[in-house]
Amino acid sequence: MTIVEPAVAPTPRATGVGIVAARLADRTESARTLPDDVVAALRGAGFARHLVPARWGGAGGTYIALLRAVAEVGESCASTAWNAAVHAIVGRMAAHLPAAGCAEIWDDGPNELLAGSIAPTGQVSRSTSGYRLTGTWPFASGVDHSAWTLLGALTPEREYRFFMVPRAHYRVLKTWDNVGLAGTGSNAVELEDVYVPEHLTAAHSDLMAGKVDVGRPLVPFKAVNGLTFVAPVLGAARSALRISAERLAVKTEVNGKQARANPAVQTALARAGTEIDSAQLLLERAASTADRGALTDLELSRTPRDFAFAAELLGSAVDRLFRAGGARSQHAHHPVQRAWRDVNCAAGHAVLQFGPAAGVFATHLMENGEHDDA
């Protein structure tokens, strides 16, 4: 598999975020939201601006750079990395708004954090030059610290649209209590008869097609959507492998022998390492393909498959490491058990389910006779 390196482009400054996130990882998990110091580091590192088009002051950065930066942060804290990826991808989604909407959102620059809850829910009614929204939208990661939230809903005409709503117009409900990715603060937002003007809405069909009001076309969303959810836990799995190897290298087993000489331990580490590397190669190919643009139908059907399979590989890897680590890895504050929970939580996301992606890819392959030889 050949990975195409992009031209030099802006890269979020992941190292500084990782240092702060690692120091505050326990607090992040117990608070179920990112501490202010972590949020400040994220904002300063450039994740929010990374995918915002240059027209609006953004970096117009690459997906391969985002993948690598998010995974690096994920080695310190998967919850922080998850929010970094979400803030970046919602900035890319917001670029589909009309020019007047983009100008309003990024009037003070592209560094404000954006959240999103895009599954169609709530109620929408027509209003003069816009819409009115009422209802509750769940799972808006990073919403505690975001200035705007992008919400998905069906219009009275049954059109799937996205609505960008400023922080002052919704209430955050503390609903996030999941066992994995606990610190993402993926809380719900509640709206009561909120007016959203036409220029702050965009059609789901435009997002999926990569159509924007101004500027160059963007790649269809399914070519990059899964990257948001699997990149953070690529880093978590890499960290689990490193920590497991360090501990097993000095562990003495109950029979008095060194764990490092046990073939079962060696096999677990080798298989986990291979699964993680394989996932990374798949993700790097997908990110590089998106950066190249003008994806073929084969690539559009293959990429969601690869995101889902990478998630399966990472889940398998941390499962191996969790079992190989024994009782110590199961301690409530041990980083391997946290990685195990975080990776499996991410792998359960609807976008990363292999079945639907497999069906699309297999159908394309059978109907077009193309061979996936990249």
Phi and psi in degrees as a GROMACS rama.xvg file:
@    title "Ramachandran Plot"
@    xaxis  label "Phi"
@    yaxis  label "Psi"
@TYPE xy
-101.907  126.671  THR-2
-99.2568  122.976  ILE-3
-88.2315  118.919  VAL-4
-79.3175  132.235  GLU-5
-76.3184  167.473  PRO-6
-64.9337  161.767  ALA-7
-57.6506  128.349  VAL-8
-144.587  161.422  ALA-9
-58.4862  143.276  PRO-10
-129.047  132.083  THR-11
-56.9079  142.35  PRO-12
-83.6249  87.8974  ARG-13
-76.6127  -32.4456  ALA-14
-60.4857  -46.1422  THR-15
-63.1728  -39.5081  GLY-16
-63.6883  -42.9215  VAL-17
-60.4969  -38.5645  GLY-18
-63.7062  -46.7734  ILE-19
-67.2894  -42.9539  VAL-20
-63.6444  -39.759  ALA-21
-64.3639  -41.4581  ALA-22
-65.0529  -31.6001  ARG-23
-110.716  17.8882  LEU-24
-61.18  -42.1039  ALA-25
-65.2032  -41.1273  ASP-26
-65.9445  -38.5957  ARG-27
-59.4933  -44.7104  THR-28
-67.3557  -43.903  GLU-29
-71.0787  -33.855  SER-30
-79.5381  -18.6027  ALA-31
62.0501  26.3959  ARG-32
-162.868  161.621  THR-33
-75.2937  133.573  LEU-34
-62.6085  157.868  PRO-35
-57.7182  -37.0529  ASP-36
-64.681  -36.9528  ASP-37
-69.8329  -41.776  VAL-38
-60.6942  -43.5905  VAL-39
-62.302  -39.9904  ALA-40
-65.2311  -41.4041  ALA-41
-61.5969  -46.3738  LEU-42
-62.7026  -41.3832  ARG-43
-73.1475  -21.7989  GLY-44
-78.7897  -16.1471  ALA-45
95.7489  14.193  GLY-46
-66.2029  -42.1697  PHE-47
-62.0092  -35.5333  ALA-48
-89.6229  -8.03659  ARG-49
-60.7119  -42.2026  HIS-50
-101.539  1.07047  LEU-51
-70.5188  131.486  VAL-52
-58.2865  149.068  PRO-53
-59.327  -29.4737  ALA-54
-54.5489  -32.3616  ARG-55
-103.837  18.746  TRP-56
89.0423  3.47319  GLY-57
-80.4516  177.827  GLY-58
-83.2001  -21.374  ALA-59
54.591  41.3731  GLY-60
-78.664  177.466  GLY-61
-95.2765  159.398  THR-62
-75.5996  -31.6311  TYR-63
-65.5729  -38.2071  ILE-64
-67.1904  -39.5302  ALA-65
-65.1739  -44.8473  LEU-66
-53.9139  -50.0371  LEU-67
-68.3755  -38.0607  ARG-68
-69.1641  -43.021  ALA-69
-64.6722  -42.8991  VAL-70
-63.3008  -36.6685  ALA-71
-62.8349  -44.993  GLU-72
-63.484  -37.1657  VAL-73
-61.1514  -24.1825  GLY-74
-67.6354  -22.0908  GLU-75
-97.1379  -40.4795  SER-76
-162.264  113.093  CYS-77
-66.4527  -33.6483  ALA-78
-64.4771  -42.4242  SER-79
-63.8246  -43.0418  THR-80
-64.1094  -39.6553  ALA-81
-58.3543  -47.676  TRP-82
-66.9315  -36.0518  ASN-83
-58.9581  -44.28  ALA-84
-67.0816  -40.8803  ALA-85
-63.7701  -46.9018  VAL-86
-60.335  -36.9114  HIS-87
-68.1047  -48.0425  ALA-88
-71.7724  -31.3888  ILE-89
-68.5788  -31.2731  VAL-90
-62.4422  -38.6169  GLY-91
-67.1636  -39.234  ARG-92
-66.0669  -40.8418  MET-93
-63.7907  -21.4009  ALA-94
-65.546  -12.3082  ALA-95
-83.2296  -7.68338  HIS-96
-67.7942  158.683  LEU-97
-57.4124  160.1  PRO-98
-55.6579  -38.8742  ALA-99
-64.2531  -35.3355  ALA-100
-68.6378  -44.5027  GLY-101
-60.4075  -41.7345  CYS-102
-62.7129  -38.2011  ALA-103
-69.7067  -43.7533  GLU-104
-65.0866  -42.7334  ILE-105
-105.73  26.0568  TRP-106
-58.526  -36.0899  ASP-107
-100.339  17.2247  ASP-108
106.205  165.027  GLY-109
-95.1996  19.8719  PRO-110
-93.461  -7.03225  ASN-111
-68.8744  143.206  GLU-112
-80.6472  137.425  LEU-113
-117.518  140.463  LEU-114
-115.351  175.505  ALA-115
-159.827  146.695  GLY-116
-138.047  96.1575  SER-117
-100.187  -10.2749  ILE-118
-63.4841  133.039  ALA-119
-65.9747  116.875  PRO-120
-148.399  -173.467  THR-121
69.5857  -177.729  GLY-122
-120.603  140.817  GLN-123
-127.105  135.037  VAL-124
-128.754  155.316  SER-125
-75.375  145.895  ARG-126
-141.451  167.747  SER-127
-57.854  119.436  THR-128
59.5221  29.5788  SER-129
171.315  -148.467  GLY-130
-140.424  164.899  TYR-131
-124.594  133.822  ARG-132
-117.56  138.228  LEU-133
-140.694  139.24  THR-134
139.782  -170.438  GLY-135
-123.815  131.615  THR-136
-117.15  120.667  TRP-137
-88.8777  168.858  PRO-138
59.2141  47.1109  PHE-139
-94.3563  86.341  ALA-140
-58.2232  133.791  SER-141
75.9764  10.9494  GLY-142
-67.7395  -24.4945  VAL-143
-58.3105  -28.6184  ASP-144
-117.776  11.0781  HIS-145
-95.4724  148.441  SER-146
-86.5683  -26.3824  ALA-147
-140.197  155.342  TRP-148
-132.769  132.845  THR-149
-91.8323  122.766  LEU-150
-118.189  138.936  LEU-151
-97.9795  142.742  GLY-152
-163.888  163.419  ALA-153
-99.9163  131.109  LEU-154
-74.9043  170.674  THR-155
-57.1851  -24.8338  PRO-156
-85.7538  5.9133  GLU-157
68.0101  28.5333  ARG-158
-91.5004  131.93  GLU-159
-81.1443  116.698  TYR-160
-131.327  163.516  ARG-161
-112.843  142.486  PHE-162
-127.821  123.173  PHE-163
-93.4024  122.436  MET-164
-122.493  129.896  VAL-165
-72.1  156.059  PRO-166
-55.755  -34.386  ARG-167
-68.0604  -12.7224  ALA-168
-105.185  7.53632  HIS-169
-141.869  161.126  TYR-170
-111  134.856  ARG-171
-87.9161  126.482  VAL-172
-102.596  128.855  LEU-173
-79.0088  82.1461  LYS-174
-109.568  -6.89945  THR-175
-82.6884  115.619  TRP-176
-144.086  34.8815  ASP-177
-81.8418  157.34  ASN-178
-77.4818  -24.4838  VAL-179
-114.637  156.955  GLY-180
48.6083  42.762  LEU-181
-62.8858  -29.1181  ALA-182
-88.3819  5.57999  GLY-183
-74.5956  -14.5996  THR-184
58.5302  42.1213  GLY-185
-79.5431  64.0158  SER-186
-83.5486  171.817  ASN-187
-92.2274  158.033  ALA-188
-120.648  145.413  VAL-189
-122.768  130.287  GLU-190
-120.995  146.504  LEU-191
-131.601  99.7861  GLU-192
53.9774  55.7051  ASP-193
-94.9207  129.618  VAL-194
-82.4201  130.92  TYR-195
-124.889  115.547  VAL-196
-68.1661  158.743  PRO-197
-55.4653  -36.4596  GLU-198
-73.2374  -6.10658  HIS-199
-107.142  24.4772  LEU-200
-129.627  156.807  THR-201
-147.716  150.397  ALA-202
-80.1572  139.371  ALA-203
-57.3877  -36.6087  HIS-204
-62.7514  -34.9755  SER-205
-67.051  -39.8479  ASP-206
-61.462  -46.6097  LEU-207
-67.1645  -28.6626  MET-208
-89.2091  -12.9076  ALA-209
80.4978  20.9837  GLY-210
-87.8954  131.942  LYS-211
-126.866  159.699  VAL-212
-70.7149  -38.5109  ASP-213
-138.11  160.516  VAL-214
83.7076  -175.339  GLY-215
-74.5112  150.63  ARG-216
-60.6791  150.511  PRO-217
-104.117  159.45  LEU-218
-68.3269  150.417  VAL-219
-52.8984  142.208  PRO-220
-62.4488  -32.1533  PHE-221
-67.6069  -12.971  LYS-222
-76.3704  -12.9163  ALA-223
-134.857  -14.9569  VAL-224
-57.6291  -48.0607  ASN-225
-64.0839  -23.0196  GLY-226
-59.815  -35.8422  LEU-227
-57.2335  -36.5416  THR-228
-96.1186  -19.9641  PHE-229
-101.81  -27.2079  VAL-230
-59.2009  -42.4154  ALA-231
-59.8812  -38.7593  PRO-232
-87.6632  -9.3593  VAL-233
-60.3649  -45.3057  LEU-234
-64.0288  -41.0765  GLY-235
-61.4334  -41.0057  ALA-236
-67.8098  -40.5944  ALA-237
-60.9051  -41.184  ARG-238
-64.6362  -41.4966  SER-239
-61.8152  -38.3255  ALA-240
-65.0057  -45.9656  LEU-241
-62.529  -46.4214  ARG-242
-66.4431  -40.2405  ILE-243
-62.694  -43.875  SER-244
-63.78  -41.1092  ALA-245
-62.5185  -41.9351  GLU-246
-73.7072  -43.4614  ARG-247
-67.8964  -22.7909  LEU-248
-66.3193  -24.0138  ALA-249
-118.749  3.11976  VAL-250
-77.2255  139.591  LYS-251
-106.727  126.878  THR-252
-80.2009  171.682  GLU-253
-64.0718  -20.3397  VAL-254
-87.71  5.10102  ASN-255
85.846  -3.97402  GLY-256
-90.4988  159.545  LYS-257
-78.1445  131.528  GLN-258
-61.5988  -31.511  ALA-259
-62.4871  -22.1668  ARG-260
-93.5561  -1.15645  ALA-261
-80.4714  120.729  ASN-262
-57.4476  -32.6591  PRO-263
-65.7272  -39.7952  ALA-264
-65.7778  -45.9686  VAL-265
-60.0538  -41.7662  GLN-266
-65.6314  -41.6041  THR-267
-61.6727  -44.8733  ALA-268
-65.6281  -42.7136  LEU-269
-66.5323  -43.4181  ALA-270
-66.3389  -43.57  ARG-271
-61.8706  -42.898  ALA-272
-61.802  -40.4261  GLY-273
-66.4052  -41.2776  THR-274
-63.9496  -41.954  GLU-275
-66.2443  -44.8677  ILE-276
-62.5319  -39.6794  ASP-277
-64.6405  -41.7709  SER-278
-61.6052  -43.1327  ALA-279
-62.7288  -41.8699  GLN-280
-61.9992  -43.191  LEU-281
-61.7801  -43.0346  LEU-282
-69.3109  -38.2118  LEU-283
-67.3548  -37.3786  GLU-284
-63.2134  -45.177  ARG-285
-62.7867  -43.8649  ALA-286
-65.3717  -42.2292  ALA-287
-65.809  -36.8839  SER-288
-64.2915  -42.3291  THR-289
-64.1012  -38.5402  ALA-290
-65.5652  -31.3844  ASP-291
-70.3863  -32.3633  ARG-292
78.1451  178.494  GLY-293
49.9147  55.6126  ALA-294
-68.9257  143.65  LEU-295
-77.7957  166.186  THR-296
-61.5795  -35.6674  ASP-297
-62.9573  -45.139  LEU-298
-65.3701  -37.041  GLU-299
-67.1445  -31.7567  LEU-300
-83.0804  -26.1506  SER-301
-80.7513  -35.3996  ARG-302
-62.6948  -48.3432  THR-303
-60.571  -33.6769  PRO-304
-60.1422  -44.5089  ARG-305
-68.0482  -38.3741  ASP-306
-59.8564  -46.2459  PHE-307
-66.7481  -40.7671  ALA-308
-70.3994  -35.6267  PHE-309
-60.6519  -40.1223  ALA-310
-63.3527  -40.5443  ALA-311
-63.0415  -42.5448  GLU-312
-61.6453  -42.9691  LEU-313
-67.7138  -37.7716  LEU-314
-62.2265  -42.4661  GLY-315
-63.7089  -40.0551  SER-316
-63.5463  -48.1677  ALA-317
-72.0089  -28.4373  VAL-318
-60.0381  -44.928  ASP-319
-61.1087  -45.8333  ARG-320
-67.6945  -38.0464  LEU-321
-62.8197  -43.1906  PHE-322
-70.2193  -40.3535  ARG-323
-66.4318  -26.3326  ALA-324
-77.301  -16.2232  GLY-325
69.4757  -156.777  GLY-326
-63.4898  -34.3646  ALA-327
-62.8109  -38.5129  ARG-328
-69.5874  -13.2495  SER-329
-93.5709  0.408264  GLN-330
-62.0983  144.154  HIS-331
-57.8805  -25.9459  ALA-332
-111.758  12.6365  HIS-333
-78.3961  135.518  HIS-334
-64.5469  -25.5026  PRO-335
-70.6407  -42.8168  VAL-336
-66.0187  -32.7138  GLN-337
-66.3393  -43.374  ARG-338
-61.4788  -40.0733  ALA-339
-60.3459  -44.3986  TRP-340
-68.1691  -43.2387  ARG-341
-65.8361  -44.7046  ASP-342
-65.5699  -43.8937  VAL-343
-68.9464  -32.0408  ASN-344
-64.2786  -46.53  CYS-345
-63.5458  -40.6331  ALA-346
-64.6512  -18.9051  ALA-347
-83.6268  -3.54011  GLY-348
-63.6647  144.42  HIS-349
-57.9284  -35.1003  ALA-350
-69.0164  -21.6245  VAL-351
-103.958  19.3446  LEU-352
-82.0532  127.035  GLN-353
-71.2745  -32.8192  PHE-354
-55.3097  -57.5101  GLY-355
-60.1869  -41.0919  PRO-356
-65.2853  -38.3504  ALA-357
-63.7392  -39.7362  ALA-358
-62.9459  -42.5075  GLY-359
-64.9902  -45.0689  VAL-360
-65.9003  -46.894  PHE-361
-63.5185  -39.9303  ALA-362
-62.4368  -44.4475  THR-363
-60.8887  -43.2708  HIS-364
-63.7737  -42.6499  LEU-365
-71.718  -33.9878  MET-366
-82.6235  -23.1575  GLU-367
-113.357  -13.8999  ASN-368
67.6432  20.4586  GLY-369
-86.6669  145.933  GLU-370
-103.677  130.433  HIS-371
-80.8435  83.9466  ASP-372
-109.577  14.817  ASP-373
